Amino acid sequence: MAKTSPGEFVRQVRAETSKVVWPTRQETLVTAVMVFIMMTILALFFLGVDTFFNWIVQSLLSLAA
């Protein structure tokens, strides 16, 4: 594989970066809101699962005492 000079590398990076389709401000905002909503739903779900399993373990331990 041939070595690429630093100048050529920078030119290639600029050429590839110019091909990127960057999201609009609206797309970024909508995506961020959706991530926040999903994070909240999953946090509440796992809180419920954790609480349920904690109740089961506490019930089983109280039987042994």
C-alpha positions in Angstrom: 0.0 0.0 0.0 1.4 3.4 -1.0 2.0 6.0 1.6 -0.2 9.1 1.4 1.4 12.5 2.1 -0.2 14.6 4.9 -1.4 17.2 2.3 -3.1 14.6 0.2 -4.7 13.0 3.2 -6.2 16.4 4.3 -7.5 16.9 0.7 -9.1 13.4 0.8 -10.7 14.1 4.2 -12.1 17.4 3.0 -13.5 15.7 -0.2 -15.2 13.0 1.8 -16.5 15.4 4.4 -18.1 17.5 1.7 -20.1 14.4 0.7 -21.7 14.1 4.1 -25.4 15.1 4.3 -25.7 16.8 7.7 -29.0 16.7 9.5 -31.0 19.9 9.7 -31.7 21.6 13.1 -35.3 20.3 13.0 -34.1 16.7 12.4 -31.6 17.0 15.2 -34.3 18.4 17.6 -36.8 15.7 16.7 -34.3 13.0 17.1 -33.1 14.4 20.5 -36.7 14.6 21.7 -37.4 11.0 20.6 -34.3 9.7 22.4 -35.4 11.5 25.6 -38.9 10.0 25.4 -37.6 6.5 24.8 -35.0 6.9 27.6 -37.8 8.0 30.0 -40.1 5.1 29.0 -37.2 2.6 29.4 -36.2 4.0 32.8 -39.8 3.7 34.1 -40.0 0.2 32.7 -36.8 -1.0 34.4 -37.8 0.8 37.6 -41.0 -1.2 37.6 -39.2 -4.5 36.8 -36.6 -3.8 39.5 -39.3 -2.9 42.1 -41.2 -6.1 41.2 -38.1 -8.4 41.6 -37.2 -6.6 44.8 -40.7 -7.3 46.2 -40.3 -11.0 45.2 -36.9 -11.3 46.8 -38.1 -9.6 50.0 -41.2 -11.9 50.1 -39.0 -15.0 49.8 -36.5 -13.7 52.4 -39.3 -13.0 54.9 -40.5 -16.6 54.5 -37.0 -17.8 55.6 -36.9 -15.6 58.7 
